[in-house]
Amino acid sequence: MKTLTTGALLAIAGVFGLSGCASTGNVAPQYVPPSTYQNYDCQALNQEYTRVNRYVADANNERSTLSTSGVGVGVSAGRWGISPNISFGVGKSNDTKARDVKLSRLYGERDAIVQSARIQRCSFANGIKIYGE
């Protein structure tokens, strides 16, 4: 049983070591106070850190381009009088603002978790960098 637990901890530490080098790109983290996580113990902080990293990975893999199409039918008035109007629309949007807002919040949560873990001297937080370090 000890071998299984030690192996699992080493695997988790490896994942955290790799994710500790992750950058936020050009998205700055939103401030989240570390006191939000002050009632968490080291194990709960570790689980929360894993959960937030999973959400960050999912948000980074999201496709933010929206594709729309449609047909519009209407009546228009112009120089030649009133006439029927039919329009076709196809478009794409490269708007990533919603994704960036989500990432900013997640980066802030992740930094707050690491800061709280450092205060409690949790071993998993060793070597994990936060924004600005």
C-alpha positions in Angstrom: 0.0 0.0 0.0 2.9 2.4 0.8 4.4 1.7 -2.6 1.1 2.6 -4.4 0.8 5.8 -2.3 4.4 6.9 -2.9 4.1 6.2 -6.6 0.9 8.2 -6.8 2.4 11.1 -5.0 5.5 11.1 -7.2 3.2 11.1 -10.3 1.2 14.0 -9.0 4.4 15.9 -8.1 5.6 15.4 -11.6 2.4 16.9 -13.0 2.7 19.8 -10.7 6.3 20.3 -11.6 5.5 20.6 -15.3 2.5 22.8 -14.7 4.5 25.1 -12.5 6.3 26.4 -15.5 3.1 27.2 -17.3 2.7 30.8 -18.4 -0.4 32.9 -18.5 0.4 34.3 -22.0 -0.9 37.8 -22.3 -3.8 37.3 -19.8 -3.1 38.8 -16.4 -4.6 37.1 -13.4 -7.5 38.6 -11.5 -6.7 39.2 -7.8 -8.2 36.6 -5.5 -7.2 36.9 -1.8 -5.3 33.9 -0.4 -7.5 34.2 2.7 -10.2 32.6 0.5 -8.5 29.3 1.0 -7.3 29.8 4.6 -9.6 27.1 6.0 -8.3 24.5 3.5 -5.7 21.9 4.6 -2.8 20.9 2.4 -4.7 18.0 0.9 -7.7 20.1 0.0 -5.4 22.8 -1.4 -3.7 20.2 -3.6 -7.1 19.0 -4.9 -8.3 22.5 -5.5 -5.0 23.3 -7.4 -5.5 20.2 -9.6 -9.1 21.1 -10.3 -8.3 24.7 -11.3 -5.4 23.5 -13.5 -7.9 21.2 -15.3 -10.2 24.2 -15.9 -7.3 26.2 -17.2 -6.4 23.5 -19.6 -10.0 23.2 -20.8 -10.3 26.9 -21.2 -7.1 27.1 -23.2 -8.4 24.4 -25.6 -11.8 26.1 -26.2 -12.5 27.2 -29.6 -13.8 30.7 -29.3 -14.8 31.3 -32.9 -18.5 31.5 -33.3 -20.0 30.5 -36.6 -23.5 31.7 -37.6 -25.6 31.5 -40.6 -29.2 32.5 -41.4 -31.7 33.9 -43.8 -33.4 37.1 -43.3 -36.7 38.1 -45.0 -38.1 41.6 -44.7 -39.5 44.6 -46.4 -37.5 47.6 -47.3 -38.5 51.0 -48.5 -36.2 52.8 -50.9 -36.0 55.1 -53.8 -38.2 52.8 -55.9 -40.9 52.2 -53.3 -41.5 49.3 -51.0 -40.0 45.9 -52.0 -39.3 42.5 -50.4 -35.8 42.0 -49.0 -34.0 38.7 -48.6 -30.6 38.5 -47.1 -28.2 35.6 -46.4 -25.6 35.7 -43.6 -22.6 33.6 -42.8 -20.0 34.8 -40.3 -17.2 34.0 -37.9 -16.1 35.7 -34.8 -12.6 35.5 -33.4 -13.7 37.2 -30.1 -11.8 35.6 -27.3 -12.8 38.1 -24.6 -15.0 35.7 -22.7 -12.3 33.0 -22.6 -9.7 35.6 -21.5 -12.0 36.7 -18.6 -12.4 33.1 -17.5 -8.7 32.5 -17.7 -8.0 35.6 -15.7 -10.2 34.5 -12.9 -8.8 30.9 -13.0 -5.2 32.2 -12.9 -6.1 34.4 -9.9 -7.6 31.4 -8.1 -4.5 29.3 -8.9 -2.2 32.0 -7.6 -4.2 32.4 -4.4 -4.2 28.6 -3.8 -0.4 28.6 -4.2 0.0 31.5 -1.8 -2.2 29.9 0.8 -0.3 26.6 0.4 3.0 28.5 0.9 1.6 30.1 4.1 0.7 26.6 5.4 4.0 25.2 4.2 2.4 22.6 1.9 5.0 20.5 0.1 3.2 20.5 -3.3 3.6 24.3 -3.6 7.4 24.1 -3.6 8.8 25.3 -7.0 5.4 26.4 -8.3 5.7 30.0 -9.6 2.9 32.5 -9.5 2.3 35.5 -11.7 5.1 38.0 -11.5 7.8 35.6 -10.2 
